[in-house]
Amino acid sequence: MFRRTFWFTAGAAAGVWATTKVNRKIKQLTPESLAAQAADKAIETGHKLKDFALDVREGMVRREAELGGALGLEAPVDQDLPVQRHYAVEAPEPAAHPDTYRKLPYKSNNRNEDH
């Protein structure tokens, strides 16, 4: 009698466990759940890319400072020498709209383009 009761209880528990496991997996595979998982992964990837870009920028600034020190670009300027002029790629223009972006001047040396 105890054997039958034991195996009946063990079978019922295994059935409940398997049913619960299958229902959880089915809920994970619904379109809404898959979309939420994809959105979470996209946000996580965006944060990783942002951190990578910030690390690259920090390394760039550090290396530029090292090169500037090695080349003497940050040394005190001798007053007898003429002033060095740094030409900007683009003159700053007053922004008409705050949503407009600056554009670099376009000068093409391509002789094959249509005129």
C-alpha positions in Angstrom: 0.0 0.0 0.0 2.8 2.4 0.9 4.6 1.7 -2.4 1.5 2.5 -4.5 1.0 5.8 -2.5 4.7 6.7 -2.8 4.8 6.1 -6.6 1.4 7.9 -7.1 2.7 10.9 -5.2 6.1 10.9 -7.0 4.3 10.7 -10.4 1.9 13.5 -9.5 4.8 15.7 -8.3 6.7 15.0 -11.5 3.7 15.9 -13.6 3.1 19.2 -11.7 6.8 20.0 -12.1 6.9 19.2 -15.8 3.6 21.2 -16.4 5.0 24.2 -14.6 8.3 24.0 -16.5 6.5 23.8 -19.9 4.1 26.7 -19.1 7.1 28.9 -18.1 8.8 28.1 -21.4 5.7 28.8 -23.4 5.3 32.2 -21.7 8.9 33.0 -22.6 8.3 32.3 -26.2 5.3 34.6 -26.7 5.8 37.4 -29.1 5.5 40.0 -26.4 8.1 38.3 -24.2 10.5 37.9 -27.2 10.1 41.6 -28.1 10.8 42.6 -24.5 13.9 40.4 -24.5 15.1 41.8 -27.8 14.6 45.4 -26.5 16.5 44.6 -23.3 19.4 43.2 -25.3 19.4 46.2 -27.6 19.6 48.6 -24.7 22.4 46.6 -23.1 24.3 46.6 -26.4 23.8 50.4 -26.7 25.2 50.9 -23.2 28.2 48.7 -24.0 28.9 50.6 -27.2 28.6 53.9 -25.4 31.1 52.7 -22.7 33.4 51.6 -25.5 33.2 55.0 -27.3 33.9 56.8 -24.0 36.9 54.6 -23.4 38.2 55.2 -26.9 37.8 58.9 -26.5 39.6 58.9 -23.2 42.5 56.9 -24.7 42.6 59.3 -27.6 42.8 62.4 -25.4 45.5 60.7 -23.3 47.6 59.7 -26.4 47.2 63.2 -27.9 48.5 64.7 -24.7 51.5 62.3 -24.7 52.3 63.1 -28.3 51.9 66.8 -27.7 54.3 66.6 -24.8 56.8 64.5 -26.8 56.7 66.9 -29.8 56.8 70.0 -27.7 53.5 71.4 -28.8 52.6 72.4 -25.3 56.0 74.1 -24.6 56.0 77.8 -23.8 56.0 79.9 -26.9 59.0 82.1 -27.6 57.9 85.7 -27.9 60.4 86.4 -30.7 58.7 83.8 -33.0 55.7 84.8 -35.1 52.3 83.7 -33.8 51.1 80.4 -35.2 47.7 80.6 -36.7 45.3 77.7 -36.6 42.8 77.7 -39.4 39.4 76.3 -38.7 37.8 73.9 -41.2 34.6 75.9 -40.9 33.9 79.3 -39.6 31.3 79.2 -36.9 27.9 80.3 -38.1 25.1 81.5 -35.9 22.6 78.7 -35.8 19.2 79.8 -37.2 17.5 76.7 -35.7 18.8 74.8 -32.7 18.1 71.5 -34.6 20.4 72.3 -37.5 23.8 70.6 -37.7 27.0 72.1 -39.0 28.2 70.8 -42.4 31.8 70.7 -43.6 32.5 72.7 -46.8 32.3 70.5 -49.9 35.2 70.9 -52.3 35.5 68.0 -54.7 38.5 67.5 -56.9 36.8 64.8 -58.8 37.0 65.7 -62.5 34.7 62.9 -63.5 31.6 64.1 -61.9 28.7 65.6 -63.9 28.6 69.4 -64.2 
